[in-house]
Amino acid sequence: MSDLTALALNAAHQVSVQELHGAVCGIAACGAEVFPAEELAELLGLDLEADEEAVSRFVAAAIDDLFGEDMGFMPLLPEDEAPMEVRLEALRTWCAAFLAGLASGLVARGMDDLEQLPDEVQEIVEDFSAIAEMDAESGDALASEAGSRDQAEAVLVEVQEFVKVGVLLIASLVTYGVDDQTR
């Protein structure tokens, strides 16, 4: 278990690690100078009075990971040894939470329309929405389309890598590029 996962488990007992991490990354990708913990609490129904210190430690570590110079960011998902269905559900949950966090963060910045964002961000948001809408049948379809369980695993790993790169691109474009393009 990674240190970030341990911090997530301590930070919020009411939501999954994937939901917490996805929402934090979505909000953080909007580039606010000060992370709006109240928005996170409202979005996820967290009790900040009970968990404020643990949530703060997790948020700081997640933001450091997301914007780290080593580009080591990865969505917090179950290990590869977990069943594919569990990993697919976790990815779906992570993407849904990321999109909710992103929407919350954008509204806080005064942007209530995705059309204000670069085309690349809009395309990634559409792809993340499709991932968030996947269900167990989608996983079965993935396995049958891929031809074998091993090939389906490889496709899932590719999708996870796409999510990682997509998040980094969104964070980069929204944090550093939107203000220049909207003027």
Secondary structure, 3 states (H helix, E strand, C coil): CCHHHHHHHHHCCCCCHHHHHHHHHHHHCCCCCCCCHHHHHHHHCCCHHHHHHHHHHHHHHHHHHHCCCCCCCCCCCCCCCCCHHHHHHHHHHHHHHHHHHHHHHHHHCCCCCHHHCCHHHHHHHHHHHHHHCCCHHHHHHHHHHHCCHHHHHHHHHHHHHHHHHHHHHHHHHHHHCHHHHCC
